[in-house]
Amino acid sequence: MTNVTDRTSNAGGATGDDTPDFDREYRRTVTYSDAGVSIHAGERAVELLKSKVHRTSRPEVVGDIGGFAGLFRLDVQKYKQPLLASSTDGVGTKLVIAQQMDVHDTVGVDLVAMVVDDLVACGAEPLFLLDYVAANRIVLEQVAELVEGAAEVCRAAGCALIGGETAELPGVYREGELDFAGTMVGLVRRVELIDGSRCEPGDAVLGLPSSGLHANGFTLVRELLGDEPFDADLLLAPTRLYLEDMRRLRSRCDVRALAHVTGGGIPGNLPRALPAGLGARIDPESWERPRAFAWLDERGVSEEEQRRVFNLGIGYCAVVPAVEAVAAGFPVIGRLEEGIEGVAWTDAR
């Protein structure tokens, strides 16, 4: 924003050629705050969040937040043939519903759990997160809750929150609007990469339960809600973090493929983890669904639409040899078969 400051002119008003008296008419200073952006608020946000962020630190983190870039030292000796893995996501329209209830910490949990769970699908260890908060106007309490929720999951996952951006954008967001996104970077040794290439016909598909809707399908949820009150525990249950589940599973079984079930449900995500020529036959009666899906039933969302949009109570799928499925400790929800394109349901007509 250009500052319009005092400019010199004739002291007596208009000149002989009718030039306006700029000194009188424009003697004011236009500031960034006048345009709706508080630089001070952004600086205060950084200072407020430092203590929360410090609790996520790892030995590899170099420097402090507030610089132009976050620094992370890679231990090349620890990771032979290292591959960097990265995932970017946002909370989406679930954030709108959370704001209606003035609940922000669980949305921070959603963000980090989603990007960590994405990395886990290829066998990567999460290393560090960069987050992005943007709003019409920065409300420090809201930002603090978002980042506290994010930092909580970072600590649980053993990764560092090494920086980010906080932006006031009144020209982009309407009054009261807020957005939250993040990028997670991880590392996996090539020999430990999980890419689905070893999958075989007859392999078992395990289903790891979700905590509810997680953070997908909320544009439809908002349409269903309208202006009616709702149960925050029912609809805003945060996304489950599957990192420890996957570590335990890999210690017991030969995990050949992993799929994080997000938008698009099981049909939209499990095939992404499978090699060409193999599909999955899934039994929708083989697991119990959280209460949120009964809520969708009551509001007329068909089973077909729920399968297409939501996770149906399965937040993660893992493919293991059939002989190892019992030792896995999770329900078998299907099998891999040749001749199936994508996902086929056992109750399909």
C-alpha positions as CSV (number, residue, x, y, z in Angstrom):
1,M,0.0,0.0,0.0
2,T,1.4,3.4,-1.0
3,N,1.4,6.0,1.7
4,V,-0.1,9.3,0.4
5,T,1.8,12.0,2.4
6,D,2.0,15.8,2.4
7,R,3.0,17.3,-0.8
8,T,4.3,20.8,-1.3
9,S,2.2,23.4,-3.1
10,N,1.5,27.2,-3.1
11,A,0.5,28.3,0.4
12,G,-2.2,30.5,-0.9
13,G,-4.6,27.9,-2.4
14,A,-5.1,27.4,-6.2
15,T,-2.4,28.6,-8.5
16,G,-3.0,30.9,-11.5
17,D,-3.5,27.8,-13.7
18,D,-6.2,26.4,-11.3
19,T,-4.0,23.7,-9.9
20,P,-5.8,22.2,-6.8
21,D,-4.4,22.9,-3.4
22,F,-3.0,19.4,-2.8
23,D,-1.6,20.4,0.6
24,R,-5.1,21.1,1.9
25,E,-7.1,18.4,0.1
26,Y,-4.7,15.4,0.5
27,R,-3.0,16.1,3.8
28,R,-3.6,12.6,5.2
29,T,-1.7,9.3,5.5
30,V,-3.4,6.1,4.3
31,T,-2.1,3.1,6.2
32,Y,-2.2,-0.7,5.9
33,S,-4.6,-0.8,8.8
34,D,-7.0,1.6,7.0
35,A,-7.1,-1.1,4.2
36,G,-8.0,-3.8,6.8
37,V,-4.6,-5.4,7.5
38,S,-2.9,-5.3,10.9
39,I,0.8,-6.0,10.6
40,H,0.9,-5.8,14.4
41,A,-1.6,-8.6,14.7
42,G,0.5,-10.9,12.6
43,E,3.6,-10.2,14.6
44,R,1.7,-10.8,17.9
45,A,0.5,-14.1,16.4
46,V,4.0,-15.3,15.8
47,E,5.1,-14.4,19.4
48,L,2.0,-16.0,20.9
49,L,2.6,-19.2,19.0
50,K,6.3,-19.6,19.6
51,S,5.9,-21.5,22.9
52,K,3.4,-23.9,21.4
53,V,5.6,-24.5,18.4
54,H,8.8,-25.0,20.5
55,R,7.1,-28.1,22.1
56,T,7.1,-29.8,18.8
57,S,10.8,-29.4,18.1
58,R,13.2,-32.2,17.0
59,P,17.0,-32.3,17.3
60,E,17.2,-31.8,13.5
61,V,15.5,-28.4,13.6
62,V,17.9,-25.5,13.0
63,G,17.0,-22.0,14.2
64,D,13.7,-20.6,15.4
65,I,10.4,-19.7,13.8
66,G,10.0,-16.2,12.4
67,G,12.7,-16.4,9.8
68,F,12.2,-16.6,6.0
69,A,12.5,-20.3,5.9
70,G,12.3,-23.3,8.3
71,L,15.5,-25.3,8.5
72,F,15.7,-29.1,9.1
73,R,19.0,-31.1,9.0
74,L,18.8,-34.5,7.3
75,D,20.6,-37.4,8.7
76,V,21.8,-39.1,5.5
77,Q,23.6,-41.8,7.4
78,K,20.3,-42.9,9.1
79,Y,18.3,-43.0,5.8
80,K,20.0,-45.1,3.1
81,Q,18.7,-44.0,-0.3
82,P,16.3,-41.5,1.2
83,L,13.1,-40.4,-0.5
84,L,11.4,-37.2,0.5
85,A,7.6,-37.4,0.8
86,S,5.3,-34.5,1.1
87,S,1.6,-33.8,1.4
88,T,-0.5,-30.6,1.4
89,D,-4.1,-30.3,2.5
90,G,-6.6,-28.0,4.0
91,V,-9.5,-28.5,6.4
92,G,-12.1,-27.3,3.9
93,T,-15.7,-26.5,4.8
94,K,-15.5,-28.4,8.1
95,L,-13.9,-25.2,9.3
96,V,-17.1,-23.2,8.6
97,I,-19.1,-25.5,10.9
98,A,-16.4,-25.5,13.5
99,Q,-16.4,-21.7,13.6
100,Q,-20.2,-21.7,14.1
101,M,-19.5,-23.6,17.3
102,D,-16.4,-21.5,18.1
103,V,-14.3,-24.7,18.1
104,H,-10.9,-24.5,16.5
105,D,-8.4,-26.8,18.3
106,T,-10.0,-30.0,16.9
107,V,-9.7,-28.5,13.4
108,G,-6.0,-28.1,14.0
109,V,-6.0,-31.8,14.8
110,D,-7.8,-32.5,11.6
111,L,-5.2,-30.7,9.5
112,V,-2.1,-32.4,10.8
113,A,-3.7,-35.9,11.1
114,M,-4.7,-35.7,7.4
115,V,-1.2,-34.8,6.1
116,V,0.6,-37.3,8.4
117,D,-1.9,-40.0,7.4
118,D,-1.1,-39.2,3.7
119,L,2.6,-39.7,4.3
120,V,2.1,-42.9,6.2
121,A,0.4,-44.4,3.1
122,C,3.9,-44.7,1.5
123,G,5.7,-45.7,4.7
124,A,7.2,-42.4,5.4
125,E,8.2,-40.9,8.7
126,P,6.8,-37.4,9.2
127,L,9.5,-34.8,9.8
128,F,8.1,-31.3,9.8
129,L,5.0,-29.2,9.1
130,L,4.5,-25.7,7.6
131,D,1.1,-24.3,8.2
132,Y,-0.9,-21.4,6.6
133,V,-3.7,-19.4,8.4
134,A,-5.6,-16.8,6.3
135,A,-8.6,-14.7,7.3
136,N,-10.5,-11.5,6.6
137,R,-9.2,-10.4,10.0
138,I,-6.8,-12.3,12.3
139,V,-8.3,-13.2,15.7
140,L,-5.4,-14.2,17.8
141,E,-7.4,-16.5,20.0
142,Q,-8.7,-18.5,17.0
143,V,-5.2,-18.8,15.5
144,A,-3.8,-19.9,18.9
145,E,-6.5,-22.7,19.1
146,L,-5.8,-23.8,15.5
147,V,-2.1,-24.0,16.1
148,E,-2.4,-25.6,19.5
149,G,-4.5,-28.4,17.9
150,A,-1.9,-28.8,15.2
151,A,1.0,-28.8,17.6
152,E,-0.7,-31.5,19.7
153,V,-0.7,-33.9,16.8
154,C,2.8,-32.9,15.8
155,R,4.0,-33.9,19.2
156,A,2.1,-37.2,19.0
157,A,3.6,-37.9,15.6
158,G,7.1,-36.8,16.6
159,C,7.3,-34.2,13.9
160,A,8.2,-30.5,14.2
161,L,6.1,-27.5,13.3
162,I,8.9,-25.3,11.9
163,G,7.1,-22.3,10.5
164,G,4.2,-21.1,8.4
165,E,2.3,-18.0,7.4
166,T,-0.5,-15.9,8.9
167,A,-2.2,-13.6,6.5
168,E,-5.0,-11.0,6.7
169,L,-6.7,-10.9,3.4
170,P,-9.8,-8.7,3.6
171,G,-10.0,-8.6,-0.2
172,V,-10.2,-12.4,-0.5
173,Y,-12.1,-13.5,2.6
174,R,-15.4,-12.1,3.8
175,E,-15.9,-10.9,7.4
176,G,-15.5,-13.8,9.8
177,E,-14.0,-16.2,7.2
178,L,-11.0,-18.2,8.0
179,D,-8.8,-20.8,6.2
180,F,-6.3,-23.3,7.5
181,A,-3.9,-25.4,5.4
182,G,-0.5,-27.1,5.8
183,T,2.3,-29.0,4.2
184,M,4.0,-32.0,5.8
185,V,7.4,-33.3,4.7
186,G,8.6,-36.8,5.6
187,L,11.3,-39.3,4.6
188,V,11.3,-43.0,3.7
189,R,14.1,-45.3,2.8
190,R,13.6,-46.7,-0.7
191,V,13.8,-50.3,0.6
192,E,10.9,-49.5,3.0
193,L,8.7,-47.7,0.5
194,I,5.1,-49.0,0.4
195,D,3.8,-48.6,-3.2
196,G,1.4,-51.5,-3.8
197,S,3.7,-53.2,-6.3
198,R,3.9,-56.5,-4.3
199,C,0.1,-57.0,-4.0
200,E,-1.3,-60.3,-5.2
201,P,-4.8,-61.7,-5.8
202,G,-6.2,-63.1,-2.6
203,D,-4.5,-60.6,-0.4
204,A,-6.7,-59.4,2.5
205,V,-7.9,-55.8,2.8
206,L,-8.0,-54.6,6.4
207,G,-10.1,-51.7,7.6
208,L,-9.0,-49.4,10.3
209,P,-11.9,-47.5,11.9
210,S,-12.5,-43.8,11.5
211,S,-13.6,-41.5,14.3
212,G,-16.5,-40.3,12.2
213,L,-16.7,-38.2,9.1
214,H,-13.1,-36.9,9.5
215,A,-12.8,-33.8,7.3
216,N,-14.5,-34.8,4.0
217,G,-18.0,-34.3,2.6
218,F,-18.8,-31.2,4.7
219,T,-20.2,-29.2,1.9
220,L,-23.0,-31.7,1.8
221,V,-23.2,-31.7,5.6
222,R,-23.6,-28.0,5.6
223,E,-26.4,-28.3,3.1
224,L,-28.2,-30.9,5.3
225,L,-27.8,-28.8,8.4
226,G,-29.1,-25.5,7.1
227,D,-29.7,-23.4,10.3
228,E,-30.6,-26.2,12.6
229,P,-28.5,-26.8,15.8
230,F,-26.2,-29.9,15.8
231,D,-24.1,-32.1,18.0
232,A,-20.5,-31.0,17.7
233,D,-19.3,-34.3,19.1
234,L,-21.1,-36.1,16.4
235,L,-20.0,-34.1,13.4
236,L,-16.7,-32.5,14.5
237,A,-14.9,-35.5,15.8
238,P,-11.3,-34.9,14.6
239,T,-9.5,-37.0,12.1
240,R,-7.8,-40.0,13.5
241,L,-4.0,-40.3,13.4
242,Y,-3.0,-43.7,12.1
243,L,0.8,-43.4,12.5
244,E,1.1,-45.7,15.5
245,D,-1.4,-48.2,14.1
246,M,0.7,-48.5,11.0
247,R,3.9,-49.0,13.0
248,R,2.3,-51.8,15.0
249,L,0.8,-53.3,11.9
250,R,4.1,-53.3,10.0
251,S,5.8,-55.0,12.9
252,R,3.3,-57.9,12.7
253,C,2.6,-58.2,9.0
254,D,3.9,-57.8,5.5
255,V,2.1,-54.6,4.6
256,R,1.9,-54.4,0.8
257,A,-0.4,-51.4,0.2
258,L,-2.0,-48.6,2.3
259,A,-4.8,-46.2,1.5
260,H,-5.9,-43.1,3.4
261,V,-9.7,-43.0,2.9
262,T,-10.5,-39.3,2.4
263,G,-12.8,-37.6,-0.1
264,G,-14.2,-40.1,-2.5
265,G,-14.5,-42.8,0.1
266,I,-13.1,-46.3,-0.3
267,P,-13.8,-46.5,-4.1
268,G,-12.0,-43.3,-4.6
269,N,-8.9,-44.1,-2.6
270,L,-8.1,-47.8,-2.3
271,P,-7.6,-48.3,-6.0
272,R,-4.9,-45.6,-5.9
273,A,-2.8,-47.9,-3.8
274,L,-3.2,-51.0,-6.0
275,P,-1.3,-52.1,-9.1
276,A,-2.9,-52.3,-12.5
277,G,-5.0,-55.4,-13.0
278,L,-6.0,-55.8,-9.4
279,G,-9.2,-54.5,-7.7
280,A,-10.9,-55.0,-4.3
281,R,-14.1,-56.7,-3.4
282,I,-15.4,-55.0,-0.2
283,D,-18.0,-56.3,2.2
284,P,-19.9,-53.2,3.6
285,E,-21.4,-55.4,6.4
286,S,-18.0,-56.4,7.8
287,W,-17.6,-53.4,10.1
288,E,-19.6,-51.1,12.4
289,R,-20.1,-47.4,11.4
290,P,-19.9,-44.4,13.8
291,R,-23.2,-42.6,14.7
292,A,-22.5,-39.9,12.2
293,F,-23.5,-42.2,9.3
294,A,-26.9,-42.9,10.9
295,W,-27.3,-39.1,11.0
296,L,-26.7,-39.1,7.2
297,D,-29.2,-41.9,6.8
298,E,-31.9,-40.0,8.7
299,R,-31.4,-37.0,6.4
300,G,-32.0,-39.0,3.3
301,V,-28.4,-39.4,2.0
302,S,-28.5,-42.7,0.1
303,E,-26.1,-45.6,0.7
304,E,-24.7,-45.1,-2.8
305,E,-24.0,-41.5,-2.2
306,Q,-22.4,-42.2,1.2
307,R,-20.1,-44.8,-0.4
308,R,-19.1,-42.3,-3.1
309,V,-18.4,-39.3,-0.7
310,F,-17.7,-40.5,2.8
311,N,-15.3,-43.0,4.6
312,L,-18.3,-45.0,5.9
313,G,-16.4,-45.6,9.2
314,I,-13.1,-46.9,7.6
315,G,-10.4,-44.2,7.7
316,Y,-7.6,-46.4,6.4
317,C,-7.1,-49.6,4.4
318,A,-4.2,-51.9,4.6
319,V,-3.4,-54.8,2.2
320,V,-1.6,-57.8,3.8
321,P,-1.2,-61.5,2.8
322,A,-4.3,-63.4,3.7
323,V,-2.4,-65.8,6.0
324,E,-1.3,-62.8,8.1
325,A,-4.7,-61.1,8.4
326,V,-5.6,-62.7,11.7
327,A,-2.5,-61.5,13.4
328,A,-3.1,-57.9,12.2
329,G,-5.8,-57.2,14.8
330,F,-8.1,-55.3,12.4
331,P,-11.2,-56.5,10.7
332,V,-10.9,-58.0,7.2
333,I,-13.2,-56.0,5.0
334,G,-12.4,-57.4,1.6
335,R,-10.0,-59.2,-0.7
336,L,-8.0,-58.4,-3.8
337,E,-9.1,-60.0,-7.1
338,E,-8.1,-59.9,-10.7
339,G,-10.7,-58.7,-13.2
340,I,-12.2,-56.0,-10.9
341,E,-11.8,-52.4,-11.9
342,G,-11.5,-50.4,-8.7
343,V,-13.8,-51.5,-5.9
344,A,-16.7,-53.9,-6.2
345,W,-19.2,-54.3,-3.3
346,T,-20.3,-57.7,-2.2
347,D,-23.9,-56.6,-2.1
348,A,-23.9,-55.1,-5.6
349,R,-26.7,-56.2,-7.9
